[in-house]
Amino acid sequence: MNIMFAWGLGGTELIVIAVAVLILFGSKKIPEFARGLGQGIKEFKKATREVTDEIQNTPSDLPSAKSAAPAPSRADLPGSPSSNLPKA
């Protein structure tokens, strides 16, 4: 779908809007704005690529939850009834 038809804008309306933007911002500010917008998009794509590469390059030999240190049993937790009993 064409963006002009989405808002009901025709060629004449777009020309009037372009002239108004040129009058308001001047011919020097528009290229500066476009350049800054392009640099921002480039930085965003670079950051996205770095995160994607980092995710894909993570080592697959990370320790699993099963090989981690065992969780303490309920008897070892303070305040449990069996923790007050003397150990044999």
Gaussian input, Z-matrix of N, CA and C with variables (Angstrom, degrees):
# hf/3-21g

backbone

0 1
 N
 C     1     B1
 C     2     B2     1     A1
 N     3     B3     2     A2     1     D1
 C     4     B4     3     A3     2     D2
 C     5     B5     4     A4     3     D3
 N     6     B6     5     A5     4     D4
 C     7     B7     6     A6     5     D5
 C     8     B8     7     A7     6     D6
 N     9     B9     8     A8     7     D7
 C    10    B10     9     A9     8     D8
 C    11    B11    10    A10     9     D9
 N    12    B12    11    A11    10    D10
 C    13    B13    12    A12    11    D11
 C    14    B14    13    A13    12    D12
 N    15    B15    14    A14    13    D13
 C    16    B16    15    A15    14    D14
 C    17    B17    16    A16    15    D15
 N    18    B18    17    A17    16    D16
 C    19    B19    18    A18    17    D17
 C    20    B20    19    A19    18    D18
 N    21    B21    20    A20    19    D19
 C    22    B22    21    A21    20    D20
 C    23    B23    22    A22    21    D21
 N    24    B24    23    A23    22    D22
 C    25    B25    24    A24    23    D23
 C    26    B26    25    A25    24    D24
 N    27    B27    26    A26    25    D25
 C    28    B28    27    A27    26    D26
 C    29    B29    28    A28    27    D27
 N    30    B30    29    A29    28    D28
 C    31    B31    30    A30    29    D29
 C    32    B32    31    A31    30    D30
 N    33    B33    32    A32    31    D31
 C    34    B34    33    A33    32    D32
 C    35    B35    34    A34    33    D33
 N    36    B36    35    A35    34    D34
 C    37    B37    36    A36    35    D35
 C    38    B38    37    A37    36    D36
 N    39    B39    38    A38    37    D37
 C    40    B40    39    A39    38    D38
 C    41    B41    40    A40    39    D39
 N    42    B42    41    A41    40    D40
 C    43    B43    42    A42    41    D41
 C    44    B44    43    A43    42    D42
 N    45    B45    44    A44    43    D43
 C    46    B46    45    A45    44    D44
 C    47    B47    46    A46    45    D45
 N    48    B48    47    A47    46    D46
 C    49    B49    48    A48    47    D47
 C    50    B50    49    A49    48    D48
 N    51    B51    50    A50    49    D49
 C    52    B52    51    A51    50    D50
 C    53    B53    52    A52    51    D51
 N    54    B54    53    A53    52    D52
 C    55    B55    54    A54    53    D53
 C    56    B56    55    A55    54    D54
 N    57    B57    56    A56    55    D55
 C    58    B58    57    A57    56    D56
 C    59    B59    58    A58    57    D57
 N    60    B60    59    A59    58    D58
 C    61    B61    60    A60    59    D59
 C    62    B62    61    A61    60    D60
 N    63    B63    62    A62    61    D61
 C    64    B64    63    A63    62    D62
 C    65    B65    64    A64    63    D63
 N    66    B66    65    A65    64    D64
 C    67    B67    66    A66    65    D65
 C    68    B68    67    A67    66    D66
 N    69    B69    68    A68    67    D67
 C    70    B70    69    A69    68    D68
 C    71    B71    70    A70    69    D69
 N    72    B72    71    A71    70    D70
 C    73    B73    72    A72    71    D71
 C    74    B74    73    A73    72    D72
 N    75    B75    74    A74    73    D73
 C    76    B76    75    A75    74    D74
 C    77    B77    76    A76    75    D75
 N    78    B78    77    A77    76    D76
 C    79    B79    78    A78    77    D77
 C    80    B80    79    A79    78    D78
 N    81    B81    80    A80    79    D79
 C    82    B82    81    A81    80    D80
 C    83    B83    82    A82    81    D81
 N    84    B84    83    A83    82    D82
 C    85    B85    84    A84    83    D83
 C    86    B86    85    A85    84    D84
 N    87    B87    86    A86    85    D85
 C    88    B88    87    A87    86    D86
 C    89    B89    88    A88    87    D87
 N    90    B90    89    A89    88    D88
 C    91    B91    90    A90    89    D89
 C    92    B92    91    A91    90    D90
 N    93    B93    92    A92    91    D91
 C    94    B94    93    A93    92    D92
 C    95    B95    94    A94    93    D93
 N    96    B96    95    A95    94    D94
 C    97    B97    96    A96    95    D95
 C    98    B98    97    A97    96    D96
 N    99    B99    98    A98    97    D97
 C   100   B100    99    A99    98    D98
 C   101   B101   100   A100    99    D99
 N   102   B102   101   A101   100   D100
 C   103   B103   102   A102   101   D101
 C   104   B104   103   A103   102   D102
 N   105   B105   104   A104   103   D103
 C   106   B106   105   A105   104   D104
 C   107   B107   106   A106   105   D105
 N   108   B108   107   A107   106   D106
 C   109   B109   108   A108   107   D107
 C   110   B110   109   A109   108   D108
 N   111   B111   110   A110   109   D109
 C   112   B112   111   A111   110   D110
 C   113   B113   112   A112   111   D111
 N   114   B114   113   A113   112   D112
 C   115   B115   114   A114   113   D113
 C   116   B116   115   A115   114   D114
 N   117   B117   116   A116   115   D115
 C   118   B118   117   A117   116   D116
 C   119   B119   118   A118   117   D117
 N   120   B120   119   A119   118   D118
 C   121   B121   120   A120   119   D119
 C   122   B122   121   A121   120   D120
 N   123   B123   122   A122   121   D121
 C   124   B124   123   A123   122   D122
 C   125   B125   124   A124   123   D123
 N   126   B126   125   A125   124   D124
 C   127   B127   126   A126   125   D125
 C   128   B128   127   A127   126   D126
 N   129   B129   128   A128   127   D127
 C   130   B130   129   A129   128   D128
 C   131   B131   130   A130   129   D129
 N   132   B132   131   A131   130   D130
 C   133   B133   132   A132   131   D131
 C   134   B134   133   A133   132   D132
 N   135   B135   134   A134   133   D133
 C   136   B136   135   A135   134   D134
 C   137   B137   136   A136   135   D135
 N   138   B138   137   A137   136   D136
 C   139   B139   138   A138   137   D137
 C   140   B140   139   A139   138   D138
 N   141   B141   140   A140   139   D139
 C   142   B142   141   A141   140   D140
 C   143   B143   142   A142   141   D141
 N   144   B144   143   A143   142   D142
 C   145   B145   144   A144   143   D143
 C   146   B146   145   A145   144   D144
 N   147   B147   146   A146   145   D145
 C   148   B148   147   A147   146   D146
 C   149   B149   148   A148   147   D147
 N   150   B150   149   A149   148   D148
 C   151   B151   150   A150   149   D149
 C   152   B152   151   A151   150   D150
 N   153   B153   152   A152   151   D151
 C   154   B154   153   A153   152   D152
 C   155   B155   154   A154   153   D153
 N   156   B156   155   A155   154   D154
 C   157   B157   156   A156   155   D155
 C   158   B158   157   A157   156   D156
 N   159   B159   158   A158   157   D157
 C   160   B160   159   A159   158   D158
 C   161   B161   160   A160   159   D159
 N   162   B162   161   A161   160   D160
 C   163   B163   162   A162   161   D161
 C   164   B164   163   A163   162   D162
 N   165   B165   164   A164   163   D163
 C   166   B166   165   A165   164   D164
 C   167   B167   166   A166   165   D165
 N   168   B168   167   A167   166   D166
 C   169   B169   168   A168   167   D167
 C   170   B170   169   A169   168   D168
 N   171   B171   170   A170   169   D169
 C   172   B172   171   A171   170   D170
 C   173   B173   172   A172   171   D171
 N   174   B174   173   A173   172   D172
 C   175   B175   174   A174   173   D173
 C   176   B176   175   A175   174   D174
 N   177   B177   176   A176   175   D175
 C   178   B178   177   A177   176   D176
 C   179   B179   178   A178   177   D177
 N   180   B180   179   A179   178   D178
 C   181   B181   180   A180   179   D179
 C   182   B182   181   A181   180   D180
 N   183   B183   182   A182   181   D181
 C   184   B184   183   A183   182   D182
 C   185   B185   184   A184   183   D183
 N   186   B186   185   A185   184   D184
 C   187   B187   186   A186   185   D185
 C   188   B188   187   A187   186   D186
 N   189   B189   188   A188   187   D187
 C   190   B190   189   A189   188   D188
 C   191   B191   190   A190   189   D189
 N   192   B192   191   A191   190   D190
 C   193   B193   192   A192   191   D191
 C   194   B194   193   A193   192   D192
 N   195   B195   194   A194   193   D193
 C   196   B196   195   A195   194   D194
 C   197   B197   196   A196   195   D195
 N   198   B198   197   A197   196   D196
 C   199   B199   198   A198   197   D197
 C   200   B200   199   A199   198   D198
 N   201   B201   200   A200   199   D199
 C   202   B202   201   A201   200   D200
 C   203   B203   202   A202   201   D201
 N   204   B204   203   A203   202   D202
 C   205   B205   204   A204   203   D203
 C   206   B206   205   A205   204   D204
 N   207   B207   206   A206   205   D205
 C   208   B208   207   A207   206   D206
 C   209   B209   208   A208   207   D207
 N   210   B210   209   A209   208   D208
 C   211   B211   210   A210   209   D209
 C   212   B212   211   A211   210   D210
 N   213   B213   212   A212   211   D211
 C   214   B214   213   A213   212   D212
 C   215   B215   214   A214   213   D213
 N   216   B216   215   A215   214   D214
 C   217   B217   216   A216   215   D215
 C   218   B218   217   A217   216   D216
 N   219   B219   218   A218   217   D217
 C   220   B220   219   A219   218   D218
 C   221   B221   220   A220   219   D219
 N   222   B222   221   A221   220   D220
 C   223   B223   222   A222   221   D221
 C   224   B224   223   A223   222   D222
 N   225   B225   224   A224   223   D223
 C   226   B226   225   A225   224   D224
 C   227   B227   226   A226   225   D225
 N   228   B228   227   A227   226   D226
 C   229   B229   228   A228   227   D227
 C   230   B230   229   A229   228   D228
 N   231   B231   230   A230   229   D229
 C   232   B232   231   A231   230   D230
 C   233   B233   232   A232   231   D231
 N   234   B234   233   A233   232   D232
 C   235   B235   234   A234   233   D233
 C   236   B236   235   A235   234   D234
 N   237   B237   236   A236   235   D235
 C   238   B238   237   A237   236   D236
 C   239   B239   238   A238   237   D237
 N   240   B240   239   A239   238   D238
 C   241   B241   240   A240   239   D239
 C   242   B242   241   A241   240   D240
 N   243   B243   242   A242   241   D241
 C   244   B244   243   A243   242   D242
 C   245   B245   244   A244   243   D243
 N   246   B246   245   A245   244   D244
 C   247   B247   246   A246   245   D245
 C   248   B248   247   A247   246   D246
 N   249   B249   248   A248   247   D247
 C   250   B250   249   A249   248   D248
 C   251   B251   250   A250   249   D249
 N   252   B252   251   A251   250   D250
 C   253   B253   252   A252   251   D251
 C   254   B254   253   A253   252   D252
 N   255   B255   254   A254   253   D253
 C   256   B256   255   A255   254   D254
 C   257   B257   256   A256   255   D255
 N   258   B258   257   A257   256   D256
 C   259   B259   258   A258   257   D257
 C   260   B260   259   A259   258   D258
 N   261   B261   260   A260   259   D259
 C   262   B262   261   A261   260   D260
 C   263   B263   262   A262   261   D261

   B1=1.4497
   B2=1.5251
   B3=1.2723
   B4=1.4488
   B5=1.5274
   B6=1.3329
   B7=1.4642
   B8=1.5177
   B9=1.3344
   B10=1.4615
   B11=1.5209
   B12=1.3177
   B13=1.4463
   B14=1.5265
   B15=1.3194
   B16=1.4632
   B17=1.5282
   B18=1.3279
   B19=1.4566
   B20=1.5203
   B21=1.2983
   B22=1.4517
   B23=1.5155
   B24=1.3273
   B25=1.4591
   B26=1.5231
   B27=1.2888
   B28=1.4528
   B29=1.5161
   B30=1.3248
   B31=1.4597
   B32=1.5152
   B33=1.3253
   B34=1.4665
   B35=1.5264
   B36=1.3177
   B37=1.4594
   B38=1.5226
   B39=1.3315
   B40=1.4606
   B41=1.5255
   B42=1.3118
   B43=1.4677
   B44=1.5234
   B45=1.3267
   B46=1.4616
   B47=1.5228
   B48=1.3329
   B49=1.4703
   B50=1.5269
   B51=1.3363
   B52=1.4663
   B53=1.5229
   B54=1.3217
   B55=1.4700
   B56=1.5250
   B57=1.3243
   B58=1.4639
   B59=1.5218
   B60=1.3227
   B61=1.4683
   B62=1.5249
   B63=1.3372
   B64=1.4631
   B65=1.5220
   B66=1.3164
   B67=1.4601
   B68=1.5218
   B69=1.3229
   B70=1.4665
   B71=1.5272
   B72=1.3130
   B73=1.4592
   B74=1.5155
   B75=1.2953
   B76=1.4543
   B77=1.5113
   B78=1.3093
   B79=1.4636
   B80=1.5241
   B81=1.3320
   B82=1.4744
   B83=1.5262
   B84=1.3013
   B85=1.4635
   B86=1.5248
   B87=1.3095
   B88=1.4663
   B89=1.5254
   B90=1.3592
   B91=1.4777
   B92=1.5295
   B93=1.3330
   B94=1.4671
   B95=1.5266
   B96=1.3241
   B97=1.4608
   B98=1.5307
   B99=1.3215
   B100=1.4618
   B101=1.5280
   B102=1.3241
   B103=1.4607
   B104=1.5321
   B105=1.3111
   B106=1.4602
   B107=1.5175
   B108=1.3214
   B109=1.4573
   B110=1.5267
   B111=1.3325
   B112=1.4638
   B113=1.5142
   B114=1.3304
   B115=1.4641
   B116=1.5236
   B117=1.3157
   B118=1.4615
   B119=1.5182
   B120=1.3182
   B121=1.4649
   B122=1.5174
   B123=1.3464
   B124=1.4677
   B125=1.5257
   B126=1.3225
   B127=1.4653
   B128=1.5306
   B129=1.3301
   B130=1.4599
   B131=1.5209
   B132=1.3301
   B133=1.4658
   B134=1.5272
   B135=1.3328
   B136=1.4658
   B137=1.5272
   B138=1.3304
   B139=1.4636
   B140=1.5273
   B141=1.3174
   B142=1.4596
   B143=1.5211
   B144=1.3209
   B145=1.4653
   B146=1.5317
   B147=1.3365
   B148=1.4671
   B149=1.5251
   B150=1.3211
   B151=1.4635
   B152=1.5223
   B153=1.3287
   B154=1.4600
   B155=1.5208
   B156=1.3357
   B157=1.4684
   B158=1.5240
   B159=1.3334
   B160=1.4652
   B161=1.5268
   B162=1.3136
   B163=1.4666
   B164=1.5170
   B165=1.3341
   B166=1.4650
   B167=1.5192
   B168=1.3172
   B169=1.4604
   B170=1.5248
   B171=1.3296
   B172=1.4569
   B173=1.5218
   B174=1.3209
   B175=1.4655
   B176=1.5227
   B177=1.3134
   B178=1.4666
   B179=1.5261
   B180=1.3302
   B181=1.4620
   B182=1.5304
   B183=1.3275
   B184=1.4571
   B185=1.5184
   B186=1.3347
   B187=1.4676
   B188=1.5179
   B189=1.3038
   B190=1.4595
   B191=1.5213
   B192=1.2878
   B193=1.4652
   B194=1.5239
   B195=1.3398
   B196=1.4547
   B197=1.5171
   B198=1.3347
   B199=1.4566
   B200=1.5297
   B201=1.3290
   B202=1.4599
   B203=1.5249
   B204=1.3264
   B205=1.4593
   B206=1.5210
   B207=1.3302
   B208=1.4613
   B209=1.5207
   B210=1.3170
   B211=1.4549
   B212=1.5210
   B213=1.3233
   B214=1.4640
   B215=1.5237
   B216=1.3113
   B217=1.4607
   B218=1.5221
   B219=1.3088
   B220=1.4642
   B221=1.5229
   B222=1.3096
   B223=1.4602
   B224=1.5220
   B225=1.3351
   B226=1.4595
   B227=1.5172
   B228=1.3173
   B229=1.4519
   B230=1.5234
   B231=1.3420
   B232=1.4651
   B233=1.5241
   B234=1.2988
   B235=1.4588
   B236=1.5177
   B237=1.3259
   B238=1.4607
   B239=1.5335
   B240=1.3149
   B241=1.4635
   B242=1.5166
   B243=1.3066
   B244=1.4576
   B245=1.5233
   B246=1.3469
   B247=1.4576
   B248=1.5114
   B249=1.3215
   B250=1.4521
   B251=1.5228
   B252=1.3202
   B253=1.4692
   B254=1.5273
   B255=1.3099
   B256=1.4773
   B257=1.5203
   B258=1.3080
   B259=1.4634
   B260=1.5186
   B261=1.3116
   B262=1.4504
   B263=1.4983
   A1=108.38
   A2=116.72
   A3=122.00
   A4=109.53
   A5=116.96
   A6=121.62
   A7=111.50
   A8=117.89
   A9=120.19
   A10=110.69
   A11=117.20
   A12=120.33
   A13=112.05
   A14=117.94
   A15=121.10
   A16=110.57
   A17=117.90
   A18=121.66
   A19=111.99
   A20=117.70
   A21=120.92
   A22=112.87
   A23=118.16
   A24=121.71
   A25=110.19
   A26=115.48
   A27=120.93
   A28=109.72
   A29=116.58
   A30=121.91
   A31=113.09
   A32=117.50
   A33=121.29
   A34=110.80
   A35=117.01
   A36=119.78
   A37=111.58
   A38=116.11
   A39=119.09
   A40=111.57
   A41=118.09
   A42=121.01
   A43=109.94
   A44=117.78
   A45=121.25
   A46=110.19
   A47=117.79
   A48=121.32
   A49=110.42
   A50=117.91
   A51=121.33
   A52=110.89
   A53=117.78
   A54=121.11
   A55=110.12
   A56=117.50
   A57=120.61
   A58=111.09
   A59=117.64
   A60=121.17
   A61=110.24
   A62=117.25
   A63=120.36
   A64=111.60
   A65=117.10
   A66=120.20
   A67=110.72
   A68=117.47
   A69=121.02
   A70=112.63
   A71=117.29
   A72=120.17
   A73=113.70
   A74=119.02
   A75=121.55
   A76=111.35
   A77=115.05
   A78=119.78
   A79=112.75
   A80=118.33
   A81=120.27
   A82=111.91
   A83=118.23
   A84=121.39
   A85=112.56
   A86=117.73
   A87=120.43
   A88=111.69
   A89=120.45
   A90=118.44
   A91=112.99
   A92=117.05
   A93=119.88
   A94=110.23
   A95=115.65
   A96=119.95
   A97=110.87
   A98=116.22
   A99=120.45
   A100=111.04
   A101=117.10
   A102=120.91
   A103=110.53
   A104=117.30
   A105=120.85
   A106=111.91
   A107=116.34
   A108=120.50
   A109=110.57
   A110=116.95
   A111=120.85
   A112=112.07
   A113=117.76
   A114=120.81
   A115=110.77
   A116=116.72
   A117=119.71
   A118=111.92
   A119=116.68
   A120=120.63
   A121=110.33
   A122=116.66
   A123=120.69
   A124=110.75
   A125=117.97
   A126=121.69
   A127=110.85
   A128=116.82
   A129=120.52
   A130=110.60
   A131=117.35
   A132=120.85
   A133=110.81
   A134=116.81
   A135=120.86
   A136=110.62
   A137=116.77
   A138=120.39
   A139=110.88
   A140=116.62
   A141=120.38
   A142=110.67
   A143=116.72
   A144=121.56
   A145=110.46
   A146=117.50
   A147=120.42
   A148=111.37
   A149=116.98
   A150=120.20
   A151=110.24
   A152=116.97
   A153=120.94
   A154=110.91
   A155=116.97
   A156=120.42
   A157=111.18
   A158=116.74
   A159=120.20
   A160=110.74
   A161=116.18
   A162=119.49
   A163=110.77
   A164=117.02
   A165=120.75
   A166=112.38
   A167=118.65
   A168=121.92
   A169=113.61
   A170=118.47
   A171=119.62
   A172=108.66
   A173=117.51
   A174=119.04
   A175=110.76
   A176=115.48
   A177=119.86
   A178=111.81
   A179=117.59
   A180=120.32
   A181=111.61
   A182=117.10
   A183=119.89
   A184=108.97
   A185=117.82
   A186=118.93
   A187=110.17
   A188=115.23
   A189=119.47
   A190=109.41
   A191=115.67
   A192=120.30
   A193=111.16
   A194=117.25
   A195=120.33
   A196=112.17
   A197=117.82
   A198=120.17
   A199=112.28
   A200=117.35
   A201=120.90
   A202=108.81
   A203=116.30
   A204=121.28
   A205=109.01
   A206=116.93
   A207=119.11
   A208=110.76
   A209=115.38
   A210=120.90
   A211=108.78
   A212=117.69
   A213=119.60
   A214=109.93
   A215=115.69
   A216=119.75
   A217=109.19
   A218=116.08
   A219=119.90
   A220=111.22
   A221=117.50
   A222=120.82
   A223=110.95
   A224=116.98
   A225=120.21
   A226=112.79
   A227=117.74
   A228=120.35
   A229=109.95
   A230=116.91
   A231=119.13
   A232=110.57
   A233=116.17
   A234=122.33
   A235=113.35
   A236=117.81
   A237=118.47
   A238=108.75
   A239=119.24
   A240=121.28
   A241=113.03
   A242=117.54
   A243=118.66
   A244=111.90
   A245=118.92
   A246=118.83
   A247=111.87
   A248=117.46
   A249=121.54
   A250=112.07
   A251=115.83
   A252=119.91
   A253=110.07
   A254=116.81
   A255=117.90
   A256=110.17
   A257=116.05
   A258=121.15
   A259=109.13
   A260=116.23
   A261=121.71
   A262=111.32
   D1=134.19
   D2=-178.97
   D3=-76.13
   D4=137.47
   D5=-176.21
   D6=-65.27
   D7=-30.40
   D8=179.94
   D9=-64.33
   D10=-38.72
   D11=-177.19
   D12=-80.55
   D13=-18.60
   D14=-179.13
   D15=-65.20
   D16=-37.82
   D17=-179.97
   D18=-104.37
   D19=7.41
   D20=179.52
   D21=73.98
   D22=27.08
   D23=179.66
   D24=-93.85
   D25=137.48
   D26=176.07
   D27=-107.72
   D28=-172.55
   D29=-178.56
   D30=-64.31
   D31=-40.86
   D32=-178.55
   D33=-65.39
   D34=-42.22
   D35=179.95
   D36=-64.51
   D37=-39.38
   D38=178.76
   D39=-65.80
   D40=-37.31
   D41=177.92
   D42=-65.71
   D43=-41.87
   D44=178.34
   D45=-62.91
   D46=-42.10
   D47=178.54
   D48=-64.40
   D49=-42.13
   D50=179.78
   D51=-63.68
   D52=-41.05
   D53=178.26
   D54=-65.59
   D55=-41.15
   D56=178.79
   D57=-63.47
   D58=-40.56
   D59=178.30
   D60=-64.67
   D61=-42.12
   D62=177.85
   D63=-62.49
   D64=-39.66
   D65=-179.99
   D66=-69.25
   D67=-42.83
   D68=-177.17
   D69=-70.17
   D70=-45.47
   D71=-172.82
   D72=-100.78
   D73=-18.22
   D74=-179.16
   D75=81.34
   D76=160.57
   D77=-175.74
   D78=-76.41
   D79=-14.77
   D80=-179.61
   D81=-86.65
   D82=-31.38
   D83=-175.97
   D84=-77.14
   D85=-31.37
   D86=-176.43
   D87=-64.40
   D88=-47.26
   D89=176.86
   D90=-63.51
   D91=-34.39
   D92=177.51
   D93=-64.79
   D94=-42.13
   D95=177.91
   D96=-63.19
   D97=-44.86
   D98=179.94
   D99=-63.95
   D100=-39.18
   D101=178.78
   D102=-64.95
   D103=-43.91
   D104=178.00
   D105=-64.14
   D106=-38.86
   D107=177.59
   D108=-64.69
   D109=-41.80
   D110=178.23
   D111=-63.86
   D112=-40.61
   D113=178.21
   D114=-66.54
   D115=-38.58
   D116=177.70
   D117=-63.52
   D118=-41.63
   D119=178.11
   D120=-65.29
   D121=-39.79
   D122=179.38
   D123=-64.14
   D124=-42.36
   D125=178.45
   D126=-64.98
   D127=-39.45
   D128=178.77
   D129=-63.45
   D130=-44.58
   D131=179.43
   D132=-64.52
   D133=-38.05
   D134=178.82
   D135=-64.02
   D136=-45.02
   D137=179.30
   D138=-64.81
   D139=-39.40
   D140=178.20
   D141=-63.47
   D142=-42.68
   D143=179.27
   D144=-64.32
   D145=-41.18
   D146=179.90
   D147=-63.90
   D148=-42.57
   D149=179.37
   D150=-65.17
   D151=-42.75
   D152=178.63
   D153=-61.66
   D154=-44.29
   D155=178.69
   D156=-63.42
   D157=-39.63
   D158=-179.66
   D159=-65.37
   D160=-39.88
   D161=179.01
   D162=-66.38
   D163=-41.73
   D164=-178.50
   D165=-71.69
   D166=-26.95
   D167=-175.54
   D168=-98.67
   D169=12.74
   D170=177.32
   D171=-69.36
   D172=140.77
   D173=-179.31
   D174=-65.65
   D175=140.03
   D176=-178.62
   D177=-87.60
   D178=-2.37
   D179=-178.75
   D180=-96.05
   D181=31.51
   D182=176.03
   D183=-68.87
   D184=145.51
   D185=-179.46
   D186=-64.79
   D187=138.20
   D188=179.49
   D189=-83.55
   D190=170.59
   D191=-178.84
   D192=-66.10
   D193=-27.67
   D194=-179.17
   D195=-70.30
   D196=-33.21
   D197=-177.39
   D198=-89.38
   D199=-1.30
   D200=178.63
   D201=-72.74
   D202=171.66
   D203=-179.99
   D204=-61.47
   D205=140.92
   D206=-178.35
   D207=-66.83
   D208=145.15
   D209=178.30
   D210=-72.80
   D211=148.56
   D212=179.96
   D213=-66.96
   D214=145.92
   D215=178.67
   D216=-78.11
   D217=167.76
   D218=-179.17
   D219=-63.19
   D220=-29.09
   D221=-178.59
   D222=-69.95
   D223=-25.38
   D224=-179.14
   D225=-84.34
   D226=-13.47
   D227=-177.31
   D228=-77.29
   D229=140.35
   D230=178.84
   D231=-67.33
   D232=143.26
   D233=178.34
   D234=90.01
   D235=-6.05
   D236=178.04
   D237=-79.99
   D238=149.53
   D239=-176.01
   D240=-59.54
   D241=-35.35
   D242=-177.74
   D243=-79.35
   D244=-13.17
   D245=179.06
   D246=-76.33
   D247=-17.33
   D248=179.55
   D249=-83.78
   D250=-13.80
   D251=-179.87
   D252=-78.20
   D253=144.93
   D254=177.17
   D255=-67.91
   D256=143.66
   D257=-178.57
   D258=-83.47
   D259=142.66
   D260=-176.64
   D261=-83.44

